[in-house]
Protein backbone atom coordinates (compact mmCIF):
# COMPACT_ATOMS: atom_id res chain seq x y z
CA UNK A 1 0.00 0.00 0.00
CA UNK A 2 1.38 3.41 -0.97
CA UNK A 3 1.33 6.41 1.38
CA UNK A 4 2.36 10.03 0.95
CA UNK A 5 5.50 11.28 2.68
CA UNK A 6 4.67 13.94 5.28
CA UNK A 7 7.84 15.85 4.39
CA UNK A 8 8.32 15.82 0.61
CA UNK A 9 4.93 14.56 -0.62
CA UNK A 10 6.31 11.62 -2.64
CA UNK A 11 4.58 8.23 -2.56
CA UNK A 12 6.28 5.15 -1.10
CA UNK A 13 5.51 1.74 0.39
CA UNK A 14 3.91 1.96 3.82
CA UNK A 15 6.17 -0.81 5.17
CA UNK A 16 9.33 1.33 4.77
CA UNK A 17 10.63 3.07 7.89
CA UNK A 18 11.90 6.06 5.91
CA UNK A 19 10.94 7.81 2.69
CA UNK A 20 13.41 6.68 -0.02
CA UNK A 21 13.23 10.15 -1.59
CA UNK A 22 14.02 12.45 1.33
CA UNK A 23 14.78 10.11 4.24
CA UNK A 24 11.82 11.37 6.28
CA UNK A 25 10.56 9.05 9.03
CA UNK A 26 7.40 7.04 8.39
CA UNK A 27 5.53 7.53 11.67
CA UNK A 28 2.83 5.06 10.64
CA UNK A 29 5.06 2.24 9.44
CA UNK A 30 3.10 -0.95 8.93
CA UNK A 31 4.60 -4.14 10.27
CA UNK A 32 3.59 -7.72 10.66
CA UNK A 33 3.77 -10.15 13.56
CA UNK A 34 4.21 -13.88 13.59
CA UNK A 35 0.58 -14.26 14.66
CA UNK A 36 -0.79 -11.79 12.10
CA UNK A 37 -3.16 -13.20 9.46
CA UNK A 38 -3.22 -11.17 6.24
CA UNK A 39 -5.91 -13.03 4.30
CA UNK A 40 -9.50 -14.05 5.06
CA UNK A 41 -8.52 -17.72 4.99
CA UNK A 42 -5.67 -17.09 7.45
CA UNK A 43 -8.07 -15.18 9.69
CA UNK A 44 -10.42 -18.18 9.67
CA UNK A 45 -7.51 -20.40 10.74
CA UNK A 46 -6.55 -17.92 13.48
CA UNK A 47 -10.14 -17.94 14.74
CA UNK A 48 -10.21 -21.73 14.96
CA UNK A 49 -6.75 -21.92 16.57
CA UNK A 50 -7.97 -19.77 19.48
CA UNK A 51 -10.78 -22.20 20.31
CA UNK A 52 -13.42 -19.52 19.86
CA UNK A 53 -17.13 -20.46 19.92
CA UNK A 54 -19.20 -20.76 16.76
CA UNK A 55 -19.67 -17.57 14.72
CA UNK A 56 -23.35 -17.51 15.67
CA UNK A 57 -22.20 -17.11 19.29
CA UNK A 58 -19.38 -14.58 18.82
CA UNK A 59 -21.23 -12.77 15.99
CA UNK A 60 -18.02 -12.52 13.93
CA UNK A 61 -18.66 -13.77 10.39
CA UNK A 62 -15.41 -14.27 8.51
CA UNK A 63 -15.79 -14.60 4.76
CA UNK A 64 -19.56 -14.07 4.91
CA UNK A 65 -21.84 -11.21 3.92
CA UNK A 66 -24.13 -11.81 6.89
CA UNK A 67 -27.40 -9.91 6.53
CA UNK A 68 -28.83 -10.20 10.04
CA UNK A 69 -28.49 -7.68 12.84
CA UNK A 70 -25.76 -7.65 15.53
CA UNK A 71 -22.80 -8.88 13.54
CA UNK A 72 -19.21 -8.08 12.61
CA UNK A 73 -17.84 -9.47 9.37
CA UNK A 74 -15.54 -9.43 6.38
CA UNK A 75 -16.00 -10.74 2.85
CA UNK A 76 -14.88 -10.19 -0.72
CA UNK A 77 -17.58 -9.00 -3.10
CA UNK A 78 -18.03 -9.86 -6.77
CA UNK A 79 -16.05 -6.77 -7.77
CA UNK A 80 -12.95 -7.82 -5.90
CA UNK A 81 -13.49 -5.41 -3.01
CA UNK A 82 -12.94 -6.46 0.60
CA UNK A 83 -15.73 -5.25 2.87
CA UNK A 84 -15.38 -4.98 6.65
CA UNK A 85 -18.71 -4.23 8.28
CA UNK A 86 -20.79 -4.08 11.43
CA UNK A 87 -24.51 -4.75 11.40
CA UNK A 88 -25.98 -2.77 14.28
CA UNK A 89 -28.88 -3.69 16.57
CA UNK A 90 -31.44 -2.05 14.28
CA UNK A 91 -30.13 -3.99 11.29
CA UNK A 92 -28.40 -1.02 9.63
CA UNK A 93 -24.86 -1.57 8.36
CA UNK A 94 -21.77 0.51 9.11
CA UNK A 95 -18.95 -0.18 6.64
CA UNK A 96 -15.57 0.02 8.33
CA UNK A 97 -13.53 -0.57 5.18
CA UNK A 98 -14.20 -1.11 1.48
CA UNK A 99 -11.21 -1.56 -0.79
CA UNK A 100 -8.75 -3.94 -2.41
CA UNK A 101 -6.16 -4.18 0.39
CA UNK A 102 -6.96 -7.58 1.92
CA UNK A 103 -4.29 -7.37 4.64
CA UNK A 104 -5.60 -4.00 5.80
CA UNK A 105 -9.20 -5.26 5.81
CA UNK A 106 -8.28 -8.42 7.73
CA UNK A 107 -6.41 -6.40 10.34
CA UNK A 108 -9.40 -4.10 10.87
CA UNK A 109 -11.63 -7.03 11.81
CA UNK A 110 -8.88 -8.86 13.72
CA UNK A 111 -8.24 -5.82 15.91
CA UNK A 112 -11.93 -5.61 16.77
CA UNK A 113 -12.12 -9.37 17.40
CA UNK A 114 -9.13 -9.23 19.75
CA UNK A 115 -10.76 -6.37 21.64
CA UNK A 116 -13.97 -8.37 21.94
CA UNK A 117 -12.12 -11.47 23.20
CA UNK A 118 -10.46 -9.50 25.99
CA UNK A 119 -13.75 -7.84 26.94
CA UNK A 120 -15.55 -11.19 26.98
CA UNK A 121 -12.79 -12.70 29.12
CA UNK A 122 -13.19 -9.87 31.59
CA UNK A 123 -16.95 -10.46 31.79
CA UNK A 124 -16.44 -14.21 32.21
CA UNK A 125 -14.09 -13.63 35.14
CA UNK A 126 -16.55 -11.25 36.82
CA UNK A 127 -19.44 -13.66 36.30
CA UNK A 128 -17.41 -16.53 37.73
CA UNK A 129 -16.55 -14.45 40.80
CA UNK A 130 -20.19 -13.45 41.26
CA UNK A 131 -21.29 -17.07 41.02
CA UNK A 132 -18.71 -18.09 43.60
CA UNK A 133 -19.99 -15.44 46.02
CA UNK A 134 -23.55 -16.62 45.57
CA UNK A 135 -22.59 -20.21 46.37
CA UNK A 136 -21.24 -19.31 49.85
CA UNK A 137 -23.88 -20.34 52.47
CA UNK A 138 -25.23 -17.58 54.67
CA UNK A 139 -26.63 -18.44 58.13
CA UNK A 140 -30.01 -16.87 58.71
CA UNK A 141 -32.25 -17.10 61.76
CA UNK A 142 -35.20 -19.41 61.30
CA UNK A 143 -38.47 -18.54 62.94
CA UNK A 144 -40.14 -21.03 65.22
CA UNK A 145 -43.16 -21.05 62.88
CA UNK A 146 -40.96 -22.02 59.95
CA UNK A 147 -39.24 -24.69 62.05
CA UNK A 148 -42.51 -26.20 63.12
CA UNK A 149 -43.82 -26.21 59.57
CA UNK A 150 -40.71 -28.03 58.33
CA UNK A 151 -41.05 -30.66 61.03
CA UNK A 152 -44.73 -31.26 60.28
CA UNK A 153 -45.24 -34.71 58.74
CA UNK A 154 -48.33 -33.52 56.91
CA UNK A 155 -46.58 -30.69 55.13
CA UNK A 156 -43.63 -32.92 54.32
CA UNK A 157 -45.82 -35.55 52.72
CA UNK A 158 -47.62 -32.94 50.59
CA UNK A 159 -44.39 -31.34 49.30
CA UNK A 160 -42.91 -34.71 48.41
CA UNK A 161 -45.81 -35.68 46.18
CA UNK A 162 -44.91 -35.88 42.49
CA UNK A 163 -47.32 -34.88 39.78
CA UNK A 164 -47.81 -37.38 36.99
CA UNK A 165 -48.25 -36.27 33.36
CA UNK A 166 -50.46 -38.25 31.01
CA UNK A 167 -49.26 -39.13 27.44
CA UNK A 168 -51.91 -36.80 25.99
CA UNK A 169 -50.67 -33.87 28.09
CA UNK A 170 -47.07 -34.63 27.07
CA UNK A 171 -48.00 -34.58 23.38
CA UNK A 172 -49.83 -31.27 23.82
CA UNK A 173 -46.82 -29.72 25.59
CA UNK A 174 -44.46 -30.95 22.87
CA UNK A 175 -46.74 -29.61 20.14
CA UNK A 176 -46.91 -26.23 21.91
CA UNK A 177 -43.10 -26.04 22.08
CA UNK A 178 -42.81 -26.98 18.41
CA UNK A 179 -45.30 -24.30 17.37
CA UNK A 180 -43.49 -21.73 19.51
CA UNK A 181 -40.15 -22.70 17.91
CA UNK A 182 -41.56 -22.33 14.39
CA UNK A 183 -43.09 -18.96 15.26
CA UNK A 184 -39.76 -17.72 16.68
CA UNK A 185 -37.90 -18.84 13.54
CA UNK A 186 -40.47 -17.08 11.36
CA UNK A 187 -40.16 -13.88 13.42
CA UNK A 188 -36.34 -13.91 13.22
CA UNK A 189 -36.45 -14.53 9.46
CA UNK A 190 -39.02 -11.76 9.06
CA UNK A 191 -36.92 -9.29 11.05
CA UNK A 192 -33.84 -10.16 8.95
CA UNK A 193 -35.82 -9.65 5.74
CA UNK A 194 -37.19 -6.33 6.97
CA UNK A 195 -33.69 -5.18 7.92
CA UNK A 196 -32.41 -6.05 4.45
CA UNK A 197 -35.25 -4.09 2.89
CA UNK A 198 -34.61 -1.14 5.19
CA UNK A 199 -30.90 -1.20 4.37
CA UNK A 200 -31.59 -1.21 0.63
CA UNK A 201 -34.20 1.52 0.93
CA UNK A 202 -31.71 3.71 2.79
CA UNK A 203 -29.24 3.61 -0.12
CA UNK A 204 -29.32 6.48 -2.62
CA UNK A 205 -31.10 5.76 -5.88
CA UNK A 206 -29.03 4.75 -8.87
CA UNK A 207 -28.47 7.67 -11.24
CA UNK A 208 -27.24 11.25 -11.55
CA UNK A 209 -26.93 13.83 -8.77
CA UNK A 210 -25.89 17.48 -8.72
CA UNK A 211 -24.31 18.53 -5.45
CA UNK A 212 -22.46 21.81 -4.79
CA UNK A 213 -22.26 22.45 -8.52
CA UNK A 214 -20.67 19.06 -9.25
CA UNK A 215 -22.15 16.16 -11.22
CA UNK A 216 -22.11 12.70 -9.62
CA UNK A 217 -23.33 9.27 -10.63
CA UNK A 218 -24.35 6.56 -8.17
CA UNK A 219 -23.54 3.27 -9.88
CA UNK A 220 -25.48 0.75 -7.80
CA UNK A 221 -28.26 0.93 -5.23
CA UNK A 222 -26.94 -2.10 -3.33
CA UNK A 223 -23.58 -0.48 -2.53
CA UNK A 224 -22.20 3.04 -2.21
CA UNK A 225 -20.19 3.18 -5.44
CA UNK A 226 -19.80 6.68 -6.86
CA UNK A 227 -18.31 8.45 -9.89
CA UNK A 228 -17.75 12.18 -10.39
CA UNK A 229 -17.55 14.20 -13.58
CA UNK A 230 -14.39 16.32 -13.83
CA UNK A 231 -15.18 19.45 -15.85
CA UNK A 232 -11.50 20.31 -16.38
CA UNK A 233 -10.61 16.99 -17.99
CA UNK A 234 -14.09 16.35 -19.40
CA UNK A 235 -13.96 12.87 -17.92
CA UNK A 236 -15.55 10.69 -15.24
CA UNK A 237 -13.61 9.45 -12.22
CA UNK A 238 -14.53 6.49 -10.02
CA UNK A 239 -14.14 6.83 -6.26
CA UNK A 240 -12.31 3.94 -4.61
CA UNK A 241 -13.93 4.68 -1.23
CA UNK A 242 -17.50 5.78 -0.71
CA UNK A 243 -16.59 8.13 2.17
CA UNK A 244 -14.74 10.38 -0.29
CA UNK A 245 -18.19 11.60 -1.36
CA UNK A 246 -20.03 14.16 0.78
CA UNK A 247 -22.09 12.61 3.58
CA UNK A 248 -25.30 14.18 2.23
CA UNK A 249 -25.12 11.80 -0.72
CA UNK A 250 -24.73 8.70 1.45
CA UNK A 251 -28.37 8.38 2.60
CA UNK A 252 -31.42 8.40 0.36
CA UNK A 253 -33.35 10.82 2.55
CA UNK A 254 -30.61 13.48 2.34
CA UNK A 255 -29.54 12.70 -1.24
CA UNK A 256 -32.98 12.88 -2.85
CA UNK A 257 -32.95 16.68 -3.03
CA UNK A 258 -29.89 16.45 -5.33
CA UNK A 259 -31.25 13.65 -7.52
CA UNK A 260 -31.51 14.42 -11.25
CA UNK A 261 -32.63 11.07 -12.63
CA UNK A 262 -31.43 7.63 -13.63
CA UNK A 263 -31.27 8.30 -17.37
CA UNK A 264 -28.76 10.85 -18.68
CA UNK A 265 -30.02 14.15 -20.07
CA UNK A 266 -27.87 16.75 -21.80
CA UNK A 267 -29.18 19.37 -19.36
CA UNK A 268 -27.10 17.65 -16.63
CA UNK A 269 -23.88 18.79 -18.31
CA UNK A 270 -20.91 16.54 -18.97
CA UNK A 271 -21.81 13.38 -20.86
CA UNK A 272 -23.40 9.98 -20.27
CA UNK A 273 -21.50 8.00 -17.65
CA UNK A 274 -22.21 4.80 -19.63
CA UNK A 275 -20.04 6.17 -22.45
CA UNK A 276 -17.02 6.75 -20.22
CA UNK A 277 -13.88 4.74 -19.56
CA UNK A 278 -14.73 4.96 -15.85
CA UNK A 279 -17.90 3.01 -16.57
CA UNK A 280 -15.85 0.26 -18.23
CA UNK A 281 -13.55 0.23 -15.19
CA UNK A 282 -16.61 -0.04 -12.97
CA UNK A 283 -17.72 -3.08 -14.98
CA UNK A 284 -14.30 -4.59 -14.23
CA UNK A 285 -14.65 -3.92 -10.51
CA UNK A 286 -12.22 -0.99 -10.76
CA UNK A 287 -9.37 -3.48 -10.48
CA UNK A 288 -6.57 -4.77 -12.73
CA UNK A 289 -5.88 -8.51 -12.66
CA UNK A 290 -2.63 -10.00 -11.42
CA UNK A 291 -0.15 -11.22 -14.00
CA UNK A 292 2.23 -10.28 -16.79
CA UNK A 293 1.57 -7.44 -19.24
CA UNK A 294 3.51 -6.37 -22.34
CA UNK A 295 3.38 -2.70 -23.34
CA UNK A 296 5.72 -1.34 -26.02
CA UNK A 297 8.09 -4.31 -25.60
CA UNK A 298 8.42 -3.79 -21.85
CA UNK A 299 7.11 -6.59 -19.64
CA UNK A 300 5.33 -5.64 -16.42
CA UNK A 301 4.10 -7.74 -13.54
CA UNK A 302 1.14 -6.79 -11.36
CA UNK A 303 1.17 -8.43 -7.93
CA UNK A 304 -2.08 -6.97 -6.61
CA UNK A 305 -5.67 -6.42 -7.66
CA UNK A 306 -5.39 -2.74 -6.73
CA UNK A 307 -4.79 -1.02 -10.06
CA UNK A 308 -2.14 1.36 -8.69
CA UNK A 309 -0.16 -0.91 -6.37
CA UNK A 310 2.55 -3.58 -6.59
CA UNK A 311 3.73 -2.99 -10.16
CA UNK A 312 7.12 -4.29 -11.33
CA UNK A 313 8.98 -4.35 -14.64
CA UNK A 314 11.63 -6.62 -16.15
CA UNK A 315 14.91 -4.78 -16.62
CA UNK A 316 16.56 -6.34 -19.67
CA UNK A 317 19.92 -4.72 -18.84
CA UNK A 318 20.12 -6.33 -15.41
CA UNK A 319 18.05 -9.36 -16.43
CA UNK A 320 15.99 -8.99 -13.25
CA UNK A 321 12.73 -7.63 -11.90
CA UNK A 322 12.57 -4.10 -10.49
CA UNK A 323 10.02 -2.01 -8.64
CA UNK A 324 8.19 0.21 -11.12
CA UNK A 325 8.20 3.90 -10.16
CA UNK A 326 4.72 5.41 -10.09
CA UNK A 327 5.45 7.85 -12.89
CA UNK A 328 6.52 5.02 -15.20
CA UNK A 329 3.27 3.05 -15.03
CA UNK A 330 1.56 3.21 -18.44
CA UNK A 331 -1.86 4.83 -18.13
CA UNK A 332 -3.51 1.98 -20.01
CA UNK A 333 -2.51 -0.43 -17.24
CA UNK A 334 -4.43 1.57 -14.64
CA UNK A 335 -7.72 0.71 -16.37
CA UNK A 336 -8.98 -2.85 -16.16
CA UNK A 337 -10.90 -2.45 -19.40
CA UNK A 338 -7.76 -1.35 -21.32
CA UNK A 339 -5.23 -3.56 -19.57
CA UNK A 340 -6.94 -6.61 -21.05
CA UNK A 341 -5.63 -5.54 -24.46
CA UNK A 342 -2.07 -5.91 -23.17
CA UNK A 343 -2.67 -9.17 -21.36
CA UNK A 344 0.39 -11.32 -21.51
CA UNK A 345 -0.33 -14.26 -19.20
CA UNK A 346 -1.51 -14.70 -15.61
CA UNK A 347 1.20 -17.31 -15.03
CA UNK A 348 4.86 -17.42 -16.02
CA UNK A 349 5.56 -19.10 -19.34
CA UNK A 350 9.09 -20.46 -19.85
CA UNK A 351 8.83 -19.70 -23.58
CA UNK A 352 8.96 -15.97 -22.83
CA UNK A 353 12.65 -16.38 -21.90
CA UNK A 354 12.04 -14.13 -18.89
CA UNK A 355 12.65 -15.23 -15.33
CA UNK A 356 9.62 -16.12 -13.24
CA UNK A 357 8.67 -13.13 -11.08
CA UNK A 358 8.05 -15.45 -8.12
CA UNK A 359 11.68 -16.62 -8.33
CA UNK A 360 13.02 -13.11 -7.98
CA UNK A 361 14.62 -11.56 -4.91
CA UNK A 362 12.14 -8.69 -5.00
CA UNK A 363 9.22 -11.13 -4.74
CA UNK A 364 10.87 -12.75 -1.73
CA UNK A 365 11.10 -9.31 -0.14
CA UNK A 366 7.37 -8.94 -0.74
CA UNK A 367 6.72 -12.29 1.00
CA UNK A 368 9.01 -11.43 3.92
CA UNK A 369 7.22 -8.13 4.36
CA UNK A 370 4.14 -9.92 5.63
CA UNK A 371 5.67 -12.99 7.28
CA UNK A 372 8.80 -11.82 9.12
CA UNK A 373 8.35 -10.73 12.76
CA UNK A 374 9.66 -7.29 13.68
CA UNK A 375 11.56 -6.30 16.84
CA UNK A 376 9.91 -2.95 17.44
CA UNK A 377 6.80 -2.67 19.56
CA UNK A 378 4.86 0.27 18.14
CA UNK A 379 3.37 -0.34 14.74
CA UNK A 380 0.33 0.16 12.61
CA UNK A 381 -0.57 -3.50 13.20
CA UNK A 382 -0.53 -3.27 16.99
CA UNK A 383 2.23 -4.40 19.31
CA UNK A 384 4.33 -7.51 19.61
CA UNK A 385 3.87 -7.36 23.39
CA UNK A 386 0.52 -9.10 22.92
CA UNK A 387 0.90 -12.75 23.77
CA UNK A 388 -0.75 -15.19 21.42
CA UNK A 389 -2.22 -16.86 24.49
CA UNK A 390 -4.04 -13.66 25.44
CA UNK A 391 -6.70 -14.46 22.84
CA UNK A 392 -7.14 -18.18 23.54
CA UNK A 393 -10.71 -18.88 24.62
CA UNK A 394 -11.24 -21.67 27.17
CA UNK A 395 -14.43 -20.50 28.83
CA UNK A 396 -16.90 -22.39 26.64
CA UNK A 397 -19.72 -21.05 24.49
CA UNK A 398 -22.04 -20.31 27.40
CA UNK A 399 -19.71 -17.65 28.80
CA UNK A 400 -19.58 -15.62 25.57
CA UNK A 401 -22.31 -13.02 25.94
CA UNK A 402 -22.79 -11.20 22.63
CA UNK A 403 -25.72 -9.35 24.13
CA UNK A 404 -23.31 -7.31 26.21
CA UNK A 405 -21.64 -5.87 23.08
CA UNK A 406 -22.42 -2.28 22.11
CA UNK A 407 -24.47 -2.92 18.97
CA UNK A 408 -25.60 0.69 18.51
CA UNK A 409 -22.21 2.23 17.75
CA UNK A 410 -20.67 2.28 14.29
CA UNK A 411 -17.78 0.07 15.39
N, C-alpha and C positions, 0 to 999 in steps of 0.2 A: 504494500500500500504506500502510495506517495504522499508526502506532506510538504508543506511550504516552510522554508527556513525563516525563522523569526528575525534574522539579521540581514540576509541579503535577498530574500524572496525567491530563491531558486528551489526547485522541487527535488526531493531525494527520498530514498527508501526509509520508512519509519523505523526500521530495525537498526539503523546506523546511529552511533553515539554522537557523531559530529557531522556537520554539513561538509561534503567533499569539496564544495566550492569555496567556502570562506572559513571553514573550521569552527563555525559556531556550534555550541552545545545543543543537542537535541534533548530538551527537558522532558519530553514525553516518549522517550525511547521505548519501543515495544520489545518485550522479551518473552521467552517461553520458559516453562518449567518442565521437569521430567514427568509431572502428573497433569500436564496441560493438553487436553484434547483439542484438536483444531478442525475436526470434521464432525458432522452429525453422527456418523457411524461410531467414531471414537468416543463421542459424548454418550452414546447409548451404552458402550462397553464400560465407560467410567461409572455410569449410573448403576449398572448391574454389579460392578466390582465393589461398590460401597454397601451392598446389601439393602438398598432402599426398597420400600414397599412398592406395590403396583402403582402405575401412573394414575389410576383412578383414585388412589389414596393420596398421593403427594400432589396431584393436579399439575404435574409437569409432563407435557406431551412432546416427546422428542421425535422429530421427523413426521409429525402429524399436524394437519390443519384442523384442530379440534374446534368445533363450532359452539359447544355449550358454554355456559357461564362458569366463572371461577376457574380459570385455567391459565397456566403459563405454557408457552410452546415455541417451537422452531420448526420450520419446514422449508423446502425449496419448491417454488412454484413453477408452473409450466414455462415461464419466461426466463428461468435460470436465476431468479432472484431468491435470496435467502431472507425469510421473514421471521423476526423475533417479536412475539406478541404477548399481550396479557388480556384475557377476557375477564371483564370486571363482573361484579355481582349482578348488575342489571343486564348483562349480556353484551354490552358494548365492548368494542375492541380498541385497545391502545397499542399501536405499533411502535415497538422500541427501536427496531432497525429494519430497513429494507434496502438491500443492496447485493452486490456480487462477492463481497469479501466473506467467505465462509468462516475463516478463523475468527474474525472479529465478531460475527454473529453468534458463533458457538460460545465465545467467551462472555458475551453479554448474558446469555441464559445461564451459563455455568456460574457466573458470579452471583446471580440471583438465587440459584439453586443452593450454592454453598451457604449463603446468608440464611436461607430458609432452614437448612439442616441444623445450623447452629441454634437458631431460634427454637426449632422444634425440640432439640436436645434440652435446651434450657427449660422449656415447658414440661418435658417428661420428668426431669429431675424434681421440679417443684411439685408436680402431681404425685410423684412417688413419695416425697417427703410428707405431703399432706395426708396421703393414705396411711403412712406409718403412724402419724400422730393420731389419726382416727382409730387405729387398731389398739391403742393403749387403753386398758380398762380404767374406768373412773369409778371410785366407790361413792355411791349415793345412799343416803338414808332411805330406808324402806318403811313406809307407814304400817302400823299394826293392821289396818284394814286390808292393805295389799297383801300382807303376810298371811292373814287369815284366809283371804280368797285363794291364794296359791296353794294353801294346805288343804283346801276343801276338796274332798273326793268327788263331789258332784261336778264342780267346775272343771276338775281335771279330766273327768270322763267325757264331758261335752267337748272340750278343746281337742281331745285326742281322736275324736270321730273323724273319719275320712269320707268325703263325698265321693260317690260313684257316678261315673258318666256313662250313659247308655250309648250304643253304637250309633243310633240315629243322631244324638246330640253331637257326637264326635264328628260325624259327616257334615253336619250343619256348620260346626265351627271351622272345619277345614275349608268348606266351600266359601265361607265368609272371608277367611284369610286370603284365599285365592283371588276372589273378586277384588279385595282391597289392593292386592299386589298388582293386578292388571290395571286398576284405576290409577295407582301411583305411577306405573310405567307410562300410561297414556298421558298423564299430567306432565311428567318430566319431558316426554317427547314433544308435547304441545308447547311447553315453555321454550324448549330449544328451537323449535320451528319459528315461534314468534320472535325470538331474539335474532334469528337469522334474517327474518323479514325486516325487523326494525333496523338492523345493521345496514342492510342493503338500501332501505329507504332513507337512511341518513346520509348516504353518499351523494355527492353532486351528480346531476344528470350528465350524461354523455353529450358533448357538443361544445359550442363556442361560447366564450365569456369575454366581456370587456371590463377590465378592472384597472382603475387609476390610469386610464388612457392606453393600456396595453391589451393586446389580443391574446387570449389563451384558448387552448383546446384540452378538454378532459377526455382522455382516450377510452376509458372503460368505467362503467358504473360500479363494478365489483371491487375495484382497487383505485387508489388515488395515484393515477399515472397521468402526468401533465406535460403539455408542450406549450412553448411560448413563441410568438412570432417576433422576430428581430427586424425592426424597420430599417436599421442601418445596413444590414446584410441582405435584406429581403429574403429571409430564410427562417425556417422553423427549427427550434431547438428543444430536444427532449430533456426533461429534468430527471436526474438519476434518483433523487430523493424527494418525496412528496412535500416534506417540510420546507423546501426551498420556495414554495409557493405561499403567498399570503394566507394567513389563517382563515380569513373570511371566505376563501374559496374551498375550504376543507369540509364544510358541512352544508347540506342541501338548503337548510333554512336560511343561512346567511349568504349562500352563493346565488340563490335564485334571483336576487335583484340585479345580478350582473349577467344573467343568462341571455344569450342572443338566439340560440336555436341549435338543433342538431345538424341541420343541413346548411352548408356554406352558402352565403349570399355576398355578392360583391360589395354591398354596403358595409360589410364588416371591415373592409380593408384587407391588405395582405393578399393571400390566395388560399385555395382549398388545401387544408392539411393533408388530405388523401393524395395530393399530387407532389408531396414533398419527400425528400430523402429521409427526413426524420420519421415519416410515417413508415417507410420501408424498414428503418432501424427498429421501430416499435414492433413491427411484425416479426423481427428477428430477436425480440426480447431485449433489444438495446445491448446486445453482447456480441463478441467476436469469438468464434470457436478456437479451441486450442489446436496447435499443430504448426506445420511448416507452410510458409507462403513465399512465392517468388515474384518480386516486383523489380522490373528493369535489371534482371540478372543478379540481383542481390537476394539471398535467401534469409528469411526471417523465421524466428520461432516464437510463438505466443504460448506462454505457460500459465495463462489465466483466462477466465471467461470475461473478466473486466476488460473492456476494449482499450483502455489506456494504460494498463499495468502489465508488468512482467514480459516485456518485449526484448528479444535478443536478435543478433544478426551474426552470420558466419563471415568472419574476416579471412578472406582468401590469402592475404599476405602472411598472417600468422597461423593459418590453417586451424583456427579455433573459434569457439563461440565467445561473443562479447556482449556486454550489456548495451542496449540501444539507447542512446541519449534521446530525451523527449522530442527535441527539435528535429531529429532525423526520422521519426516515424512517418511513413507516407500517409497522407490524409485518407487515402482509399482504405487503408487497413483499420481505420477507426470506425468504419461503418460496416456492420455485419452484412448488409445487402450488397455492398461493393466488394468486400473482402472475398466473397465466394468466387468472384471472377479470377482471383489470384491464388485460389486454393491449390496447394501443392500436394500435401498428404497429411492426414492426421497422425500417422506413424512413420517412423524412419524407414527409408527404403535404401538398401545397400547399393542399388544401382545408381543412386544420385552421386556417389563418390564423395559425399560429405560424411563427417563423423556424426554419430548419433548424439543429439543434444543431451540425452540422459546419461551419456558416458563422459560428459565434460566436467571439468573442475567447477565451473560456475554453477552447474546444476547441483553438484554436491553441496556447494555453499548454500544454495536455496533450501536443500533438504535439512542441512545442519541448523539453519536459521530457526526452524520450528521444532527441532528435536534435541538440541544440545542445551543442557541446563546452564544457567548463568549464575555467577557468584554474587552479584549485587542483589540487594533486597528490594529497593524501590523500583517499580516498573509499571508500565501500563497494564500488564497482565495481573498484577497483584504482588504478593511478596512470597519469597521462598521460605519464609519463616513458618508458613502454614504447614503443619504436618499432614501427610496424607491420611493419617488415622483420625484426624479431627472430623472428617466427614463420613467415617464409617457409621452405619446405623445398626444398632443391635438392640433396639427397644421394641421391635415388633410393630406390626401394622396398627394395632389398637392404640398405640401411643402417639401416632402421627395425627394431629388434629388440624386438618386443613380449614376448618371453620374459624380458627383463631387468626388466620391470615387476613391482612387488610386488603379486601377485594374491591374497595371503592377508589383506591388511588390508581394513578396511571402506571405505576411500576412498584 
